[in-house]
């Protein structure tokens, strides 16, 4: 009996996906560039399964039923292209290559088109859920050449997470749509994580709470509107003790790593002109954390803010911080879905936002309770411009507003940085401002560069230039927006 699918790349995610497929009755052939890794996997985690190994790509392809499905779980970038170039001569028309890594969506656009010319069907799929999700049910976001979907669908939907019996996997769209949605997922993940970190620092340094006290707070939060995977694991982290009985968290160096998907999300937002402020600040916060040596030097050289210990109602402040965390989290999702809406138009992806919310309800890192409310918002109004305009979220923001502001003020008073919480609040205030000071900005641009401006007492689309100094002349610059 030939294998249903072949998988290349036996790192943690690859191994766990293989075992997940095996659990659901699919026979998997595996290959890893380092053959000893393949052997160790077959003799260890995959022992007594129907998983089979291959020592070459030729052998791997030869073990597959038609149409052959080969899934890549390798490092994004040149490595993916190298494997594709090697595989294509071994495959036949109608065979399928799946890239399950975190590839840039533009690369997936290119690969889908190039392989279509060779009659090879290509799928770029986002896989979220980390090690645990890959083993027990991830969120899977496939896109690319839809001709490949019927062959891959039974496998992917079987191994994906299920919520109320529904698989957290559905076709996302053509070309790089799957990897685009995964990119935005990761950007929102950056935002969620940074928001939780800021809440943690406010509770710890601002209110002077212990790890055990914060564990209790996060555990309680996870029972209510903040219920999510990241809140859940944060509670577990706060409870974890090192060998000496002290909280392990306090011994972990405060420098954050990143692999680029959050940065890609921010860059794409700039390209499309979408104010993805919270996610952008979350990326920059990681960059700042990485400058540990310089921060230590600055802490010694620059005068430290002298804060008065918090003397108010701690329980009320804890509630306010929870409200702030919830409101800013809504902003993160609202900005992310706004970006996808613009990308759907710009790149002709025809994304289904309600289905995306469904795929994110289980298995993935950002899974949370209120994704059901996002799904409902788009079911009610598929043309919804911004999640903040849906009734549920209008009510949620209204109820959280006061606590959110108190939380940001606490950070200012205590000298605790809250870049994500603060930028989210600034965006919220800006988004619902009927008038912003961009009138002065346009006047400045016209003053120094004759870039023109529109007037409130004239129809949109008519541009004017003023000779502000009396000797600048009447010639105006060309009007355009990048």
C-alpha positions as CSV (number, residue, x, y, z in Angstrom):
1,X,0.0,0.0,0.0
2,X,1.4,3.3,-1.1
3,X,1.5,6.4,1.2
4,X,-1.2,9.0,1.1
5,X,1.2,11.9,1.6
6,X,4.9,12.5,1.9
7,X,6.4,15.0,4.3
8,X,9.9,16.6,4.1
9,X,11.4,18.1,7.3
10,X,11.4,16.3,10.6
11,X,11.8,19.1,13.1
12,X,9.2,19.3,15.9
13,X,6.3,20.5,13.8
14,X,7.0,18.1,11.0
15,X,7.2,15.1,13.3
16,X,4.1,16.0,15.2
17,X,2.1,16.5,12.0
18,X,3.2,13.1,10.8
19,X,2.1,11.4,14.0
20,X,-1.2,13.3,13.8
21,X,-1.8,12.1,10.3
22,X,-1.0,8.6,11.3
23,X,-3.5,8.7,14.2
24,X,-6.2,9.6,11.7
25,X,-5.4,6.6,9.4
26,X,-3.2,8.2,6.8
27,X,0.0,6.5,5.7
28,X,2.9,9.0,5.6
29,X,6.3,8.7,3.9
30,X,8.9,10.9,5.5
31,X,12.3,12.4,4.4
32,X,14.8,14.5,6.2
33,X,18.0,15.9,4.8
34,X,19.9,14.4,7.7
35,X,19.1,10.7,7.3
36,X,20.0,10.0,11.0
37,X,17.0,12.2,12.0
38,X,14.7,10.1,9.8
39,X,16.0,6.9,11.4
40,X,15.7,8.2,14.9
41,X,12.1,9.3,14.3
42,X,11.2,5.9,12.8
43,X,12.8,4.0,15.7
44,X,11.4,6.5,18.3
45,X,8.2,8.4,18.2
46,X,7.0,6.7,14.9
47,X,7.8,3.2,16.1
48,X,4.9,0.7,15.6
49,X,3.1,3.2,13.2
50,X,2.6,2.9,9.5
51,X,5.0,5.8,8.8
52,X,7.7,4.8,6.3
53,X,11.0,6.5,5.7
54,X,12.9,7.5,2.6
55,X,16.6,8.1,2.2
56,X,16.2,10.2,-1.0
57,X,13.6,12.4,-2.6
58,X,13.3,9.9,-5.5
59,X,12.5,7.2,-3.0
60,X,10.0,9.4,-1.2
61,X,8.1,10.3,-4.4
62,X,8.1,6.6,-5.4
63,X,6.3,5.7,-2.2
64,X,3.3,8.0,-2.9
65,X,0.0,7.2,-4.4
66,X,-1.3,9.4,-7.3
67,X,-1.8,12.3,-7.3
68,X,1.3,12.6,-5.2
69,X,1.2,15.0,-2.3
70,X,4.5,16.2,-1.0
71,X,4.4,18.5,2.1
72,X,7.4,20.7,2.9
73,X,8.0,21.6,6.6
74,X,11.3,23.4,6.1
75,X,12.7,26.9,6.7
76,X,11.1,29.6,4.7
77,X,13.0,31.2,1.8
78,X,15.6,29.7,-0.5
79,X,15.3,26.3,1.1
80,X,11.7,26.0,-0.1
81,X,12.7,27.0,-3.7
82,X,15.6,24.5,-3.6
83,X,13.3,21.6,-2.7
84,X,10.7,22.6,-5.3
85,X,13.4,22.7,-8.0
86,X,14.5,19.2,-7.0
87,X,11.0,17.8,-6.7
88,X,9.5,19.1,-10.0
89,X,11.4,16.7,-12.3
90,X,10.3,13.8,-10.1
91,X,6.6,14.7,-10.2
92,X,3.9,14.3,-12.8
93,X,1.1,16.6,-14.1
94,X,-1.5,17.0,-11.4
95,X,0.8,16.2,-8.5
96,X,0.8,18.5,-5.5
97,X,3.4,20.4,-3.5
98,X,2.4,21.8,-0.1
99,X,4.5,24.4,1.8
100,X,3.5,24.2,5.4
101,X,6.1,26.7,6.7
102,X,5.8,30.4,7.4
103,X,6.6,31.6,3.9
104,X,6.1,35.2,2.8
105,X,2.8,35.3,0.8
106,X,4.5,37.0,-2.1
107,X,6.8,34.0,-2.5
108,X,3.7,31.7,-2.5
109,X,2.1,33.9,-5.2
110,X,5.2,33.4,-7.4
111,X,5.5,29.7,-6.7
112,X,1.9,29.0,-7.4
113,X,2.1,30.7,-10.8
114,X,5.4,29.1,-11.7
115,X,4.3,25.6,-10.8
116,X,1.0,26.0,-12.6
117,X,2.9,26.4,-15.8
118,X,4.5,23.0,-15.1
119,X,1.1,21.4,-14.4
120,X,2.1,21.0,-10.7
121,X,-0.5,22.2,-8.2
122,X,0.8,24.2,-5.3
123,X,-0.6,24.9,-1.9
124,X,0.8,27.4,0.6
125,X,-0.7,26.7,3.9
126,X,-0.4,28.4,7.3
127,X,-0.2,25.9,10.2
128,X,-0.7,27.4,13.7
129,X,-0.7,25.8,17.1
130,X,3.0,25.1,17.8
131,X,4.2,21.7,18.9
132,X,1.0,20.8,20.8
133,X,-1.3,21.9,18.0
134,X,0.6,20.0,15.3
135,X,0.3,16.8,17.4
136,X,-3.3,17.2,18.6
137,X,-5.0,19.4,16.1
138,X,-3.7,22.7,14.6
139,X,-5.5,25.5,12.8
140,X,-4.7,25.0,9.1
141,X,-5.0,27.9,6.5
142,X,-4.5,26.6,2.9
143,X,-4.4,28.7,-0.2
144,X,-2.9,28.5,-3.7
145,X,-4.1,26.4,-6.6
146,X,-7.6,25.3,-5.7
147,X,-7.4,22.3,-8.1
148,X,-5.3,20.7,-5.4
149,X,-7.8,21.2,-2.6
150,X,-10.0,18.1,-3.1
151,X,-7.0,15.8,-2.7
152,X,-5.6,17.5,0.4
153,X,-8.9,18.4,2.1
154,X,-9.6,15.0,3.7
155,X,-6.2,14.9,5.3
156,X,-6.0,18.5,6.5
157,X,-9.6,18.6,7.9
158,X,-9.1,15.3,9.6
159,X,-5.9,16.4,11.5
160,X,-7.1,20.0,12.3
161,X,-8.5,21.1,15.5
162,X,-12.3,20.8,15.9
163,X,-14.7,23.3,17.5
164,X,-18.3,22.0,17.9
165,X,-17.4,19.3,15.4
166,X,-16.3,21.9,12.8
167,X,-12.7,21.6,11.5
168,X,-10.5,24.6,12.0
169,X,-9.4,24.3,8.3
170,X,-11.1,25.6,5.2
171,X,-9.9,26.8,1.8
172,X,-8.7,30.4,2.3
173,X,-8.2,31.6,-1.3
174,X,-6.0,31.6,-4.4
175,X,-2.3,32.1,-4.6
176,X,-0.7,33.3,-1.3
177,X,-4.0,33.8,0.6
178,X,-3.3,31.0,3.1
179,X,0.2,32.3,3.9
180,X,-1.2,35.9,4.0
181,X,-3.8,35.0,6.6
182,X,-1.2,33.1,8.6
183,X,1.0,36.2,8.5
184,X,-1.8,38.4,9.9
185,X,-2.5,35.7,12.5
186,X,1.1,35.9,13.6
187,X,1.0,39.7,13.7
188,X,-2.1,39.5,16.0
189,X,-0.2,37.0,18.0
190,X,2.7,39.5,18.5
191,X,0.1,42.0,19.6
192,X,-1.7,39.7,22.1
193,X,1.6,38.6,23.6
194,X,2.9,42.2,24.1
195,X,-0.4,43.3,25.6
196,X,-0.2,40.4,28.1
197,X,3.4,41.3,28.9
198,X,2.4,44.9,29.6
199,X,-0.4,43.8,31.9
200,X,2.0,41.5,33.7
201,X,4.5,44.4,34.3
202,X,1.7,46.7,35.5
203,X,0.5,44.1,38.0
204,X,4.0,43.2,39.1
205,X,5.8,46.5,39.2
206,X,2.9,48.9,39.3
207,X,0.8,47.1,42.0
208,X,3.6,45.0,43.6
209,X,1.9,41.7,43.2
210,X,3.7,38.3,43.5
211,X,3.8,35.6,40.9
212,X,1.3,33.5,42.8
213,X,-1.1,36.5,43.1
214,X,-0.7,37.1,39.3
215,X,-1.3,33.4,38.6
216,X,-4.6,33.7,40.4
217,X,-5.6,36.8,38.4
218,X,-4.7,35.2,35.1
219,X,-6.5,32.0,36.0
220,X,-9.6,34.1,36.8
221,X,-9.3,36.1,33.6
222,X,-9.2,32.9,31.7
223,X,-12.7,32.0,33.0
224,X,-14.3,35.1,31.5
225,X,-14.2,37.4,28.5
226,X,-10.4,37.2,28.3
227,X,-10.4,33.4,28.0
228,X,-7.7,32.4,25.5
229,X,-4.8,30.1,24.9
230,X,-2.2,32.8,25.7
231,X,-3.9,33.9,28.9
232,X,-4.1,30.2,29.9
233,X,-0.4,29.5,29.3
234,X,0.6,32.8,31.0
235,X,-1.2,31.6,34.1
236,X,0.7,28.4,34.0
237,X,4.0,30.2,33.5
238,X,3.4,32.4,36.5
239,X,2.8,29.3,38.6
240,X,5.9,27.5,37.5
241,X,8.7,27.2,40.1
242,X,12.4,26.6,39.5
243,X,14.3,23.9,41.4
244,X,14.9,26.4,44.3
245,X,11.1,27.0,44.7
246,X,11.3,30.5,43.2
247,X,9.3,31.6,40.1
248,X,11.2,30.5,37.0
249,X,9.8,33.5,35.1
250,X,11.9,36.0,37.1
251,X,15.1,34.2,36.0
252,X,14.4,34.4,32.3
253,X,16.4,37.0,30.4
254,X,14.2,39.9,29.2
255,X,15.3,39.8,25.5
256,X,12.6,38.6,23.0
257,X,13.3,36.8,19.8
258,X,11.3,36.9,16.5
259,X,11.3,35.1,13.2
260,X,9.9,37.8,11.0
261,X,6.2,37.3,10.5
262,X,5.2,40.2,12.7
263,X,7.6,42.4,10.8
264,X,6.2,41.3,7.5
265,X,2.7,42.2,8.8
266,X,3.8,45.7,9.7
267,X,5.6,46.2,6.4
268,X,2.6,45.0,4.4
269,X,0.4,47.4,6.5
270,X,2.6,50.3,5.5
271,X,2.5,49.2,1.8
272,X,-1.3,49.2,1.9
273,X,-1.7,52.3,4.1
274,X,-3.4,50.6,7.0
275,X,-2.6,51.9,10.5
276,X,-1.6,48.7,12.1
277,X,-0.3,50.6,15.1
278,X,-0.6,48.0,17.9
279,X,1.1,45.2,16.0
280,X,3.8,47.6,14.8
281,X,4.6,48.7,18.4
282,X,4.7,45.0,19.5
283,X,7.4,44.3,16.9
284,X,9.3,47.4,18.0
285,X,9.0,46.3,21.7
286,X,10.7,43.1,20.8
287,X,13.5,45.0,19.0
288,X,13.9,47.3,22.1
289,X,14.1,44.3,24.4
290,X,16.9,42.8,22.3
291,X,19.1,45.8,23.1
292,X,19.7,44.6,26.6
293,X,23.2,45.8,27.0
294,X,22.4,49.3,25.9
295,X,19.3,49.4,28.1
296,X,21.4,48.5,31.1
297,X,23.7,51.3,30.3
298,X,20.8,53.8,29.8
299,X,19.2,52.7,33.1
300,X,22.4,53.8,34.9
301,X,23.0,57.0,32.9
302,X,19.5,58.4,32.7
303,X,17.6,59.6,35.8
304,X,15.1,57.0,36.9
305,X,11.4,58.1,37.2
306,X,10.6,58.4,40.9
307,X,7.2,56.8,41.3
308,X,4.9,56.9,44.4
309,X,3.9,53.4,45.4
310,X,0.3,52.7,44.3
311,X,-2.0,53.5,47.2
312,X,-5.4,53.1,45.6
313,X,-7.9,50.2,45.4
314,X,-5.8,47.3,44.1
315,X,-8.8,45.2,43.2
316,X,-10.4,48.0,41.2
317,X,-7.1,48.6,39.4
318,X,-6.7,44.9,38.6
319,X,-10.2,45.0,37.0
320,X,-9.2,48.1,35.1
321,X,-6.1,46.4,33.7
322,X,-8.3,43.5,32.6
323,X,-10.6,45.9,30.8
324,X,-7.6,47.6,29.2
325,X,-6.2,44.2,28.1
326,X,-9.6,43.2,26.6
327,X,-10.2,46.6,24.8
328,X,-6.6,46.6,23.3
329,X,-7.0,43.0,22.2
330,X,-10.1,44.0,20.3
331,X,-8.1,46.8,18.6
332,X,-5.4,44.2,17.6
333,X,-8.0,42.0,15.9
334,X,-9.8,45.0,14.4
335,X,-6.6,46.3,12.8
336,X,-5.7,42.8,11.6
337,X,-9.0,42.2,9.9
338,X,-9.0,45.7,8.4
339,X,-5.6,44.8,6.9
340,X,-7.0,41.5,5.5
341,X,-10.0,43.4,4.0
342,X,-7.6,45.8,2.2
343,X,-5.4,43.0,1.1
344,X,-8.4,41.0,-0.2
345,X,-9.2,43.9,-2.5
346,X,-5.6,44.8,-3.5
347,X,-4.5,41.2,-4.2
348,X,-7.9,39.9,-5.3
349,X,-8.0,37.2,-2.6
350,X,-11.7,37.2,-1.9
351,X,-11.1,36.4,1.7
352,X,-14.0,35.2,3.9
353,X,-13.5,36.9,7.3
354,X,-16.1,34.9,9.1
355,X,-14.5,31.6,8.0
356,X,-11.1,32.9,9.0
357,X,-12.4,33.6,12.5
358,X,-13.8,30.0,12.6
359,X,-10.4,28.6,11.6
360,X,-8.8,30.6,14.5
361,X,-11.2,29.4,17.2
362,X,-9.3,26.2,17.8
363,X,-5.8,24.8,17.5
364,X,-4.0,28.1,16.9
365,X,-2.0,30.4,19.2
366,X,-4.5,33.3,19.2
367,X,-7.5,31.1,19.8
368,X,-9.9,32.9,22.1
369,X,-13.5,33.1,23.2
370,X,-14.4,36.2,21.3
371,X,-13.6,34.8,17.9
372,X,-17.2,33.6,18.0
373,X,-18.2,37.2,18.3
374,X,-16.0,38.1,15.3
375,X,-17.6,35.3,13.3
376,X,-21.1,36.5,14.2
377,X,-20.2,40.1,13.3
378,X,-19.2,39.1,9.8
379,X,-22.2,36.8,9.4
380,X,-24.5,39.7,10.3
381,X,-22.7,42.1,7.9
382,X,-20.2,40.5,5.5
383,X,-19.3,44.1,4.3
384,X,-18.4,45.3,7.8
385,X,-15.7,47.9,7.4
386,X,-14.2,47.6,10.9
387,X,-14.9,45.3,13.8
388,X,-15.2,48.3,16.0
389,X,-18.5,49.2,14.2
390,X,-20.2,45.9,15.1
391,X,-22.7,46.2,17.9
392,X,-21.0,43.7,20.2
393,X,-17.7,45.5,20.0
394,X,-19.2,48.9,20.3
395,X,-20.6,47.8,23.7
396,X,-17.4,46.1,24.7
397,X,-15.3,49.2,24.0
398,X,-17.7,51.5,25.8
399,X,-17.6,49.3,28.9
400,X,-13.8,49.1,28.9
401,X,-13.0,52.7,28.1
402,X,-12.6,54.0,31.6
403,X,-10.5,51.1,32.9
404,X,-8.3,51.3,29.8
405,X,-7.5,55.0,30.4
406,X,-6.8,54.4,34.1
407,X,-4.4,51.6,33.1
408,X,-2.4,53.8,30.7
409,X,-2.3,56.5,33.4
410,X,-0.9,54.0,35.9
411,X,1.9,53.1,33.5
412,X,2.7,56.8,33.0
413,X,2.7,57.5,36.7
414,X,4.8,54.5,37.6
415,X,7.2,54.9,34.7
416,X,6.2,51.5,33.2
417,X,6.2,51.4,29.3
418,X,2.9,50.4,27.8
419,X,3.6,50.8,24.0
420,X,0.9,48.4,22.8
421,X,-1.8,49.5,25.3
422,X,-1.1,53.2,24.7
423,X,-0.9,53.0,20.9
424,X,-4.1,51.0,20.8
425,X,-5.9,53.7,22.8
426,X,-4.4,56.4,20.6
427,X,-5.7,54.6,17.5
428,X,-9.1,54.1,19.1
429,X,-9.4,57.8,19.9
430,X,-8.1,58.7,16.4
431,X,-10.5,56.3,14.6
432,X,-13.6,57.8,16.3
433,X,-12.4,61.4,15.9
434,X,-14.5,63.3,13.3
435,X,-11.7,65.9,13.0
436,X,-8.0,65.3,13.3
437,X,-5.1,67.9,13.2
438,X,-4.2,66.7,9.7
439,X,-5.5,70.1,8.4
440,X,-2.4,71.7,10.0
441,X,-0.2,68.9,8.5
442,X,-1.6,69.6,5.0
443,X,-1.1,73.3,5.5
444,X,2.6,72.6,6.4
445,X,3.0,70.4,3.3
446,X,1.5,73.1,1.1
447,X,3.7,75.7,2.8
448,X,7.1,74.1,2.2
449,X,6.3,71.9,-0.8
450,X,3.2,73.3,-2.5
451,X,1.6,69.9,-2.1
452,X,-1.9,71.4,-2.1
453,X,-4.9,70.7,0.2
454,X,-8.6,70.1,0.1
455,X,-11.2,72.4,1.8
456,X,-14.1,71.6,4.0
457,X,-16.3,74.1,2.2
458,X,-15.6,72.6,-1.3
459,X,-16.3,69.2,-2.8
460,X,-13.8,66.4,-2.2
461,X,-11.3,66.0,-5.0
462,X,-10.7,69.7,-5.6
463,X,-7.2,70.7,-4.5
464,X,-5.9,74.2,-3.6
465,X,-2.6,75.9,-3.1
466,X,-1.9,79.0,-1.1
467,X,1.1,81.4,-1.5
468,X,1.7,81.4,2.3
469,X,4.6,83.9,2.2
470,X,3.5,86.2,-0.6
471,X,6.5,85.3,-2.7
472,X,6.1,81.6,-3.3
473,X,4.2,81.8,-6.5
474,X,1.0,80.0,-7.7
475,X,2.6,76.8,-9.0
476,X,1.6,73.7,-7.1
477,X,3.1,70.3,-6.9
478,X,1.4,67.2,-8.4
479,X,-1.1,65.7,-6.0
480,X,-0.8,62.0,-5.4
481,X,-0.8,59.6,-2.4
482,X,1.6,56.6,-2.1
